[in-house]
Amino acid sequence: MGQVEIHGKVDIFQYWPNGASDVDTLQFVPDMPTAEYVSDGKRVPVAAFFQNGGNFQEDENKPGQERFRSIIRSSGGKFLSVRLQGIDAPETHYASNFREGMFTGDYGQWLAKQVTRKKSHRQPYGKLCTDLFASGLRTSLGIGPFNPDSPEFLVEARLTILADSINGAVDVYGRVIGYVTLIGNGQEVVLNDHALANGFAFCSFYGSMAIDEMQRLTGLYMGHGTGEARKSQLRDNLSDQLLDFEPELWTTASMRENDRDDNRSGSFRSRCFDPKIFRRCVDWVGRREALGEPIGLLDYIRSNDEEVVFLSDFVAADGNWARSRKFAMGSLIARDGGFLYDPGEVVFEARPVIVVDRNRIPLPDSFVAPYP
């Protein structure tokens, strides 16, 4: 496996409370001419892959239609939306998602889906982890407090993507999957590692990742809070019982400053749990509010037939998803709501992504193949 390296910049104040980014997702401003695919000591320019690539997604404003979503996005400037590889963190915002795929002709159902997506839920410790994560980065890089007169503060950064092809570098949402390193004050801080080592995120693995990388990240996760070291509030209040989060999953439907699980006055210690399960739970909230479905949370989660694999079984199968022993996600939830796994113990299947250009022509399988 080779890797793509792109140099660029990151706005250090894009995180809550000054911006919308979470611990595991950020905007990266690339210097695209620096984009190279590195393998066996050879370097190949690959900027064209990112400049022309994207995918067609459902247009939520036009039922039954699709729109092209470019990998390079524009919002006051060109940036890559980066999902940090191998980690999952509590969200500061998460919209209920009644997943029924593309528009099927049932306008009422489609409208219900859009209504529930308007409701923004936030996971316990989403604000706290994001704030402490970002403030720790600023301390390491020698950056002072936020200045509203000059709200953007760009720092040198490097994006590293472990992939042999463009289709292994981008997820179904058109986000780039990789590692981001911030550079400054004589320091190089890898965001993925910083989040796990300081207890601001959980491990989260997909079958497209290399086994040794999963094991390296697992070691960072397990090493947090060992010995005499204090655990973060996120990890210290981790629960393995789904029933701890009813009613309403201890989330709120607003972004107010006085929400109950932030780190300001009046905050309190709520519980936290695996963000992957949280997302499935929020889907349940969305279905119930949109369509009035009476199914209980436990029954809904236990009916989830998404296939997953234990990391130990994945290792035993030499990283071969097809030969690994499979479980339904719902089967890992006990009848009493207990989790029959530990965070970071589950590997999810990587959904295939076909990256195309605006003419729907697939990009080459390999970064080595020229494009266009």
N, C-alpha and C positions, 0 to 999 in steps of 0.2 A: 504493500500500500504506500502510495506517495502522499504528498500534502501540498496544498495551495497556501502560499504566503502573500498577504496583502498588507502593506503599510498604510497608515492613515491616522486619524485622530478620533477621540471620544470626548464628548462634553461631560465633564465630571459631575455637573449639576443636573443631569437629566433624570436623576432618581427622585422618588418621593422624599421630601415634600415639595421640591422645586420643579419636578417633572413627572412624567407618567411611567417611566421605566421601572421594572421590577428587578429583583436580584438576578434572575436567570435570563432576562431578555434586555437588549439594549440596541441603540442606534450607533452604527459605526460609519464614520465619514471616510470613504476609501480614497487613496491616491491610486486610481485604477491602473496607470501605467506600470506600477510596481508589482502588479498581480502576476505571480509565477507559479507554475506547477513544478515541484521539486521531486525527483525520483532518481535513484542510482547516480547521484552527483550531477545530473543534468537539470537544466532550468528551461522551461518553455513558457513564453508569454501567454496568459490566458484571460486577459481583460475582456476580450470579445465575448467570451462565454457569459460573463456577468452582465455586460452591457446590452446583449441581445436576448438573454434568456428570461424566462418567466413561465407562467402557466395560466390557463383559463379557469376562472372560478365563477361560481354563481354570483350574479349581480343582484344584491338584496333589494335594490331600488327598482328593478325591472324583472318581475316574475317570469321565469322560463328562459331568461337570457343569461349569457355569460359575458364576462369582461376579462381582458388580458391584465394580469398582475405581474408587472416587471419585477425582477430581482432587485434592481437598483430603483429605489423609490425616491419620491420628491416631496418634500414638505419644507419649503424655505431653503432647500439645498438638496443635494444628492446624498443618499445614505443607503447602507445595507441594514436590514433588520436582522439581528443576530440572535439566535437561540443558543445559549451556552451548552456545549456538549456534556452529557453525563450527569447533569444536576437538575433538580426541580425544587423550586422555592415557593413559599406561600405568596399568594397574589394580593396586590393592593386593589385590584379590580378584576372581576370576572363576570362576564355576561352569561345568564342562563341560556343554554343552547339546546333547543328542542330539535334534535337531529333527525331529520327525515329526508336528507339528501336534497336533490334539486327539486325545483317546482314541478309538481305532478298534475297540475290542473285544478287542484282543490284550493281555491283562493282563500277560503275561510281558515284552513289549516295553515297555509302559508302566512296569513296575516297574524295568526296566533303565535307563530314562531318569531315573527319580527317583534311583536309586542313583548315577549319574554326576553328577547335579547336586549331590550332597552333597560332592563333591571340589572344593575351592577351589584354583584355580591363580592364581598371581600373576605378572604380567609384569615382566621386568627393569626397574628404575628406577621401579617403581610407588611403592614406599615413599619412595625418595629424592626424586623429583619432588614428591610430595605434601607431604613434610615441609618442603622448601625453599620451595615455593610458599606454604604456610601461614605459615612463619616470616617470609617477606618481606612478607606482608600485615600481620602483627602489627607489624613494624618501621615500615611506612608509616603505620599507624594509631596508633602510640605505645602499643601494648598489651604488657604484660609477660609473663613466663612463665606457664605453666599452673599453676593453684592447685587441687589436688585437693579442698580444702575448699569451693570454689565453682566446680565444673567448667564451668558454662555462663557464657559471656560474650557477650552480645548486642550487636551494633553496628547502627547505622542502615544501611538498604540500600534499593535501588530495583531492581525487576525490570522489564525492558523486553522486550516480545514483539513482533516485527515480523510482523504477520499481519492479514489482512482478516477472517478468520473463526475461530471456535473450533476448527474442524477443521484449521486451519493452525498452531495454537498448541500442540498436544499431539501426542506421538508414540504409537506403538502400545503402549507400556508405560504410558501414562497420565501420562507426565512432561511438564511444561511446558518448551518450548524457547525460550530467550531469553538475554538479557544481564543480568548482575547487577553492580550498582555498589555498593561499600561506601563509606560516608561517615564520616569522622572525622579528627581531628587536622589539620583544614584540607585534607584530601586527599579526592579521589574516585577510587577505584581500580576500573576495569572488569575483572572477573575474566577474561573471555575474552581481552582484550588483554594483560593481565599475564602470562597463561600462555604465549601465543605469543611475546611480546617477550623473555621470560626463558628460553625454550627448555625449558619444562616440558610442552609439548603439540605435536601436529602439527595442520595444517589438516585439516578433514574437512567436505566439502560435500555438500549434498543439492539436488536440482533445484528444490526449493521456495524456495531462497534467491535473493535478488536478486544479479545479476552484480556490481554495483559493491561489494556487501558482501563477496562472495567475493574480489574483487581487493584490497580493503582489508586483509582478514585475511591474504591471501597475502603482501602487502607486509610485514606485521608478522612473519610467519614467516621470510621470506627475509632480513629485516633483522637477525635475531638472530645475533650472532657475526661480523658483518662488520667490516672494517677491522682494528683492533688489539684489538677486543673479544674476550674469551674465550668460547668456546661452552660450553654446559652439558654435563655428562657424557652426558645423554640424546642430544643432537645430535652430540657429538663421537664417540660410539661407535655411530652409526647404521650399519646394514649394509643392503646391497641384495641379499643372498644368503640365500635361505630355508634353505639347507643349513647356515648358521651356527648354526641353532637346534635342530638335532637332536643328541642324543636328548632327548625330553621338552620340546623348545622352550625350554630353559633356564628352566623354571618349576618351582615347588615345589608340593606339595599340602598345605601347612600354612601357618599364620600365626605361626610361632614367631619369637621375637625374634632368633634367630641365623641367620635365613635369609640366603642368601649375597649378595643384591644390595641390601641396605639400606645405610645410611650409618654403621653402627657399626663397632666393631673387628672385624677379620676379613673385612670386605667386599672385593669385588674388582670389577674392571671387566668386566662382562659386556656383551654386545651388545644392541641394541634394534632394533625394526622397527615398521612401520606397525601401529597397534593394530587396524585393520580386518582385516588379514591374520591377525594374532594370534588374533582371535576365531574365524576360520574354522579355524585350526590347532587351537584348543582343542576345537572340534567334532569334529575328527578324533580327538583323544585320547579324547573321550567315547565315540565310536562304538566305538573299538578296545577300550576297557576294559569297555564295557557288553555288546557283542555279539561281541567277538573278531574283528572284521573285519580281514582281512589286508592291505587296500589300503595302499600306501605313502603317505607324506605328500605328496610331490610329485605323485603321480598324483591324489590326492584334491583338492589345491588346483587342479590344472590341469583337473579335471573340473567346476569350479565355473562354472555357466553364468549366474550373476547378471549382468544387464546393467549396464554402467557406461559413462560418457562421459568423455572428456578435457575438462578445463576449457577448453582452447583451442577445441575443437570446440563446446562449449556456448556460448561467447562468440560464435563465428561463426554459430550458429543463433539468436542473440538470446535465449538463455535458454529456448528451446522444446525441451523434452525429446523430443517426438515427431519433430522434424526434425533432431535431433542424430545424429551417427554413433555407433553402439553397438559395444561390445566385450563379450565374455564376460570376467568377472574372471579366469578361469583362463588366458585367452589372453595375459594380461599377465605371466605367469610363464614365463620361458624354460625350455628343456629342462634347463639346468644349474642351475636354481633361482634365477636372477637375476631381479630385478624390472625389468620393461620400462616403468617409470614412476617418478616422484618423488613423495614424500609431498605431498599437497595438490594433485596433478595430476588426481585422479580425482573425478568427481561421481557420486553414487549417486542412484537414483530414490527420491523420497519416497513411501513407502507410504501410501495414503489412510487417513485415520482418521475414523470417524464417531462423534462424541461424542453420547452419549445420556444420558437420566436413568434412574432406577431402574426406570421403567416401559417402558424400551426405546424411548422416544419421542425421535427425533433432535432435538438443539438446532438453532435457526435457523442458516442458513448464514452470516449476517453478525452481527457484534457490534452493528450498528446496529439490527437487528430486535429488538423487545422480547422478553424472556423473564422469567417464564413468560407 
